[in-house]
């Protein structure tokens, strides 16, 4: 059993053609099973941090270890075990992919090269769709879904992958209040059933889930606060920061 | 051997080659269209033309020349297109004219060859230059395309849907991307003498674009496109044989008309989509 799901040591990411680091000298340790919310304004480096964790963005300096694997040499092993719910997915109404197939895609690497999905794999897909109340949409093309419906499909996709680490990038941004509550309940149930680690990104202080154990606040690419949920939310520093970001009244 | 046997032998070889070219090009087309590699593929087909012209000038097999130029283009431009460092219209505007100019220049360097049947076939295509070895090469390529499509179906589907999402789950999307480029280069090079360097890319784009008009399911599109490719190629081939029109041009005109009709009658572009409008409550 790996005690720390994520270990980042002095990690910086500089985008190609840029001089300023999107995240700068980040040190972060996330124990297995913890639910962490990364809070920060737009452009603070939250998505960069998530993608530095699953290796979609290679770090310019520093060292990242995820689920016991060194990201620099075993990135693909990390990604096989890491679910990622992406932000701002641009759907084309003519996209020729059915919901059930999109969810199955998450299992592709897990099933293995030159092997085909078996009945068990399809069962996992159907269970995940059922969990997000999208069974009726299984055979529909994703291009015909609303933003909220598609967000649920992305959640189902991440569930079907059966990850040990779940990265959520503003996962509830397109959901209405009911759908958001439903998704959060689902997430909590999921965490109860399987001891997964969750790292969720949000720019909205009012949308930090109650189930979250810890809040990491990031600003201008640096971690500026890190502590238990209630402690950070009660902090005057956070109020001051959110006032500065113009988000304090939400 | 009687004259009629020679003619039928040639006809059979050509027909097999046309079917195989229709199959490999239209299957590669599904991936090329979905992965937005149209500009790169178009450039590769003209690189193949320049390569074949170079081979005629230097006195070696035009298919080998086409293959080298097409694959080299894929290897050089693949990484550039992958990171969207070069806009598609820049790639087309700059390289299309350059490669065409190079092709005609190479043919000009081969005095007496420029008007030969081989030279004309790499420009406009000809069934009379297709040998049994060419048909065999296409058969081997068709087998590779089938093995790739079936063996890596999951990875291909994930990559076609969204490369970043696929990569985030551990799929080796770069391998899929370069396999598609490589197979497209091979399809273009092996079909060049049959359809011609100026037209071969239409054989990749048209059947796949036609299939996209009729289905919302990528699994269906993957098998529909080759069927459309084979049928339109065969129809074009038969019309050209009966009417003595140029084969490549006839095949491309048939596939272009098919695409135009498909766009006009596409159920995806009508209100209600493929299955007609249904009340929201029906899917709740």
Interface residues (C-beta under 8 A of the other chain):
Chain A: X54 X56 X76 X77 X78 X79 X80 X81 X82 X83 X84 X86 X89 X94 X95 X96 X97 X98 X101 X102 X104 X105 X106 X107 X108 X109 X110 X111 X113 X114 X116 X117 X136 X137 X140 X141 X143 X144 X157 X161
Chain B: X151 X152 X153 X154 X155 X157 X158 X160 X161 X162 X164 X165 X166 X167 X168 X169 X170 X171 X172 X212 X215 X216 X217 X218 X219 X221 X268 X273 X283 X284
